[in-house]
């Protein structure tokens, strides 16, 4: 099969998996609406995200060797089916009128567990199905679909929720699962690379992780890419995951303003994904990756912090989101080029544990810093607080605005630091 035909086959796989992801995303959004209506607690909603991330990170410690020794297609089908079973269980509980918040926490824990296998399986499958010359385009397509889902989900889920309730959305989720799983089962073939490298005779639960860690220590360029993304994920989650919504609501007193800014964040990601898919990226992947990250933090976060109306926040949303697909594309090009296909499962599992392990920490720490450090500090009358108030404006939420200024500076500085890393520079060019 020539490269173009292989890529066309991947497009079918990408489209159906994106529809399945849309169904899952609408379910998550509907469960947030339901949970908040039941508890009127923002913490209960945050815990839903937390329950998904923690098992994902923990299980990633030992998922790699399992993935490399099993068929990726089977792993994807089983993980999708398991998530569908959880959705069916929630749907039945809702039909019987017995659904409680702890049921959703448990379902999210189980789905997070399976995602630890599904996520690296999808990453490895992309490397197998997509010829090298099309990988940056495939990464742009993934960014496009994920951001389009971000934009479409709130509007579509809210409309369907008002019409068919939680049960209607769960039913649609199951239909999209059947479509994605059916196409994968009957029409998509994922060739398996032979396992050339042996982990060792003794197989423990963390053998694959330790093997992957030793590989990364011997290939410092890849290790530093993962560590740098872990740091940048932490800074971004300090603000965007928890702080953006309450900051805009506090400063604008308008949920419609929040909807506009959130929609533009997604639209910026769509625009960036289209640009990555259409443009030929420069050969220096290190500069593309870290310069894009630096611009996102510098102009996105700082504009968010300085903004006091929907126009400035919307501009900040574009500055923050358009560069993201360029970061992901450059990262993928380097990683897929330098990691052999037969060991990618182990390496991607280690990557997930390291790169995404800082996300739940950032989510919890961001909320704590906002409520107990920055907001109280900005209400004090110390000279620094008064000076910052003159910059951000004297409105509720100004402490959270200062947090955006801090992450903008820290994220920009970190990106410039990693752009000069010599180990990453050695693997930057893949031609």
N, C-alpha and C positions, 0 to 999 in steps of 0.2 A: 504494500500500500504506500503510495507516495505521500510526501509531507502534507500537501494541500488536502488530500482526502482524509488523512488522519486528523488534521485540524478541523475539518468540517464535521467529523464524527464527534470531536470534543465539543463543538458548538451545541450539538443536540444534547449531549450530556449536561453541559452548563445550563442550557435553557430549562430543562426539566428539573434539575437540582435547584435552580433559582426559584422556580414556582413552588417547590416543596419548602424551600426556606421562607418564602413569603407566607405560606400557610402556617408554619411554625411561629413566625414573627407576629402574625395576627393573633394567634393563640396567646402568646406571651403578653401582648398589649391588652387583650381582653381580660386576661387573668389579673393584670395590674388594676384595671378598672374595677373588676369584681372585688379584688382584695381590699382596695382602698374604700370602696363602698361598704364593705363589711366591717372594717376596723377603723377607718378615718385616721390611719397612722402611716406617716411617711416611712418610719423605721420598718414596718412590716413589709412594705414594698421593696426597700433596700435589701432586706434579708432574702428576698426572692432571688435577686441577682447574686448575692453572696453565696447562697446555697448552690448555685450553678457553678460558680468559679472554683470554689474550694475543692470539691471532689475532682474537677477537671485537672487542677494542678497536681493534686496528690497522686492520682492514678497515672498521670503522665510519667511519673518516676519509674514505672515498670511496664508501661504499655509498649515500648519500642521494640523489644526483642520478640514479643508476641506478634506484633504487626509484621515484622520482617519474615517471620516463619509461617505466616498464614496469608491466604489470598486476599488481596485488597478489596476485590469485588464482594467477597463473602463478608468481610468486616463491615463494609458500607451497608450491605443489605441487612445484616443482623442489627447494627446500631440503629438504622432507620426504623426497622420493625419494632425494636425495643421502645424507641421513643413513641411510636404509634400506639403501642400497648398502653403506655403511660397516659397518652391522650384519651384513649378509649376509657380507661379507668376513671379519669377526671370527668369525662362526659357522662358516664353512667352515674357517678356520684351526684353530678349536677341534676341529672334527670330525676333521680330519687329524692332530691332535696336534702342530701346529706353531705354536700361538699363543705369542707372546713379549710381554714387557712393552712393548717399543718399538713393537709393532704398535698397542697401545692408545693410546700417546702420539700416534702418527701419526693414528689415527682421531679422537682428541679434537681435534687441531689442525684437521683437515679439517671436523669438525662445528662447531667454534668459528667457522671461516671462514664457513660457511653460515648460522650463527645470526646473524651480523652483518647478513644480509639478511632473515632470517626474523623476527627480533625487531621491527625497526621496521615490517615489513609487517603483523605481527599488531596492533601498536599503531595503525597507520593504519586497518586494517580495522575495529577496534573503533569508531573515530570515525565510520567510514562506515556501519557496520551498525546502530549503536545510536543512537536518537534522544537528543537532549541531556538530556531529563528523566529518562532511564533510565541515564545514564552512571555515576553514583555507585553505583547498584545493580549494574551490570555489573562495576564495579571490585570491589565486595564479593564477587560471585560468583567472580571470578578469584582473589581472596585465599582464599576458601573452598576452591576446588578445589586450589590449589597447596599449601595447608597440610594439606588432607586427604591429598594425595599424600605429603607429608612424613611424616605419621603412619603411613599404610598401607604405604608402600614397604618399610621395614625388615622388618616382620613377614611381609608377603606374599612379598617376594623371598627372605627366608631360608628360608621354608617351601618355596617352589618350587625353590630352589637345592638343598636337601637331597633333594628328590624327583626333579627332572629335570636338575639340574646347570646349568651355564652355558648349554648349548645349548638347554635347555628354555625358559629365560627369554628368550633371543634370539629363539626362535620366537614366543613370545607377543608380544614387541615388534613383530615383523613383522606379526602379525595386527592389532594395534591401529593400526599405520600404515595398513594397507589399509582399515580401517574409517574412520579420520579422513580419509584422502585420497579415498576413495570418496564420502563424504558431501559433502566440499568440491567435488569435481569435478562431481558430478551434480546436487546440490540447492542449493548456496550460490552466489548471484550477488553479486559485490562491485562495485558501480558505480564507474567511474573518473571522478574529477574532471578537468576540462580543465586543462591546464597554462597558467595565465594569466600567471604570472611567468616571465620568461626569465632564465636564468642568464647567458647571453652566448653569443656565437658560438663562441668558442674553448673547447673542452671538454678539460680535463686531468683526470688521475686524482683531484685534490683539489679540483676546481672546485666540486662540490656542497658539500663540507665548508666551503670558504671562503665560499661564498654563504650557507650556513646560519649560519656564525659572524657574518657581517655583519648578518644578520637579527637574531640574538640581541643583538648590540651595540646595535642600534637599538631593541630591545624588552627593556630591562634587567630588567623584572620577571620575564620568563620565564628570562632568563640567570641571575638570582640564585637562582631556584628550583632550577635544574639544579646550580649551584655549591654551593648549600647541601646538596643531597642527596648530592653527591660527597663533601663533608666528613663528613656523617653516615654514609655508607657506609664511609668509611675508619675511623672510630672503631669502628663495629660489627664490622668484619672484623678489627680488631686482636685481638679477644677471641673472639667467638662462632664464627668460622669455624675457627680453629686451637686456641684455648686452652680452650674450654669442656669438651671431651671429656677432654683430659689432666688438667685441673684437678680435675674430679669423680672421675675414676679414681684420681688421686693422693690425694685427700682422703678418699674413701669406701672405696677398695680394692674396689669392687664394680661390675661391668659392668651389673648389673640396675638399680642406682641411676641410672647414665647413661641406660639405656633409658627409665626412667620420666621423667626430666627432659626428655629429647629428645622423648618422646611428648607431654608436656604443653606444650612449646614449640609443637608443631604444633597441638595441641588449642586453645591460646589463639588462634592465628591463625585457626582455624576459627570459634571463637566471635566474634572480631572481624569476620570476613567476613560472618557471619550478621547481626550487629548493623548493619553498614554497609548490607547489602541491605535490611533491614527498616525502619531508622530514616530519617527525613528529616534530613539533616545541616544544621547552621546555615549561614547565608549567608556568613559570614566564613570563607572557606576558608583564609586565612593562619593564623588562630588555631587552626582545627581541625588543620591540618597540623603546625604547630610545637609547639603545646601537647601534642599526642599524642606527638610525638617526645621532648619534654622529659620527660614522664611515663614513657615507656618507658626512657629512659636513667637517670633519677633512681631510680626504684623497681626497675626490672629489673636493671640492672648492679650497683647498689650492694647490693641484696639478694643477688645471686649472689656478690659478693665477701665479704659478711659471713657468708653461710650456711655451716654445717658439718654439715648433715644433709639428707636427702632432702626433708623437709617445707619447709624454708626455700628450698632450691633450686627446688622445684616452684612455690612462691609467686612467686619471682623470675622463673621462666619465664612464668607468667601475666602478671605486670606488664610483662614485656618484649614479649610477642608480641601481646596483645590490641589495643594501640594501632596496630600496623603497618598493618592494612587501612584505618584512618582516614587515615593519612598518605598512602597511595597513592591513595585515593579523592579527597581534596582536591587532590592534585597533578594527577590526571587531569582533574578538572573544570576547573581553571584552564587547563591546557595545551590541551585540546581546544577550549575556548571561544575562546581568543585566537589560535590558529594556524590559518590557512586550510587546508582539506583538501588543496588541490592542492600544497602545499609541505610537508606534514607528514613525508613520507619523509626529506627533507633535514634537517629540524629534529630528528627522532627519531634519525637516525644521529649527528648531532653530540651530541645528548643522551647516547646510549649511550657514545660515546667519552669524554665528560667525566664523566658520572655514574658509570659503572662502571669507568673507568680506574683509580680509586683502590683497587678491590677486590683485584687481585693484589698491589699494593704493600702493602696492609694485611695480606694473608695471609702474605706472606714476612716483613714487619717484625715482625708479632706473634710468630711463632715465634722469630725472632732475639732479640727483647726478653725473651721468657720464659726462654730457655735461657742467655743470656749477660749479661743485665742484672738482671732482677727476682728470679729465683730465687737467683743468687749473692749479690745485695745482701741479701735477707732472711735468708740464712744467716750474714751478718756480725753483729757485735755493736755496731754504731754505734747511738746513741740512737734515731734515727728508725726503724731496722729493728726494734728492740725494742719501740718504741711501737706500730708497725703490727702486730707479732706479737700484742700484747695485744688488738688489735681483730679480727684475722682468725683467730686461733688458731694454735698452734704445731704444725702438721701439714705433711707434704709437700704442695707445691702452693700454699703461702701466697704465693709471689711472683706466681703467676698470679692469685690472689685480689686482690692489690693492683692488678694491671692492670685488673681489672673496676671497682675503686673509681675508678681514674683515668679510664677511659672513661665511667663514669657521670657524673662531674663535668664532664668536657670536653664530652660530648654534650649534657648538660643546658644548660650555659652557651651552647654554640653554638646550640641550638634557641631559647633566649630571645633571643639576639642577632638571629637571622634573623626572629623573630616581630615585631621592631620595624623591619624594613627598609621604607622608604617606597615603594620601587619595586614590591615585591611587594604592598604594601597597595593600590596603585593598580589592580591587576588581580585583587584578592582576591574581590570580589563579581562574580558573573556573572549576576545577575538584571536 
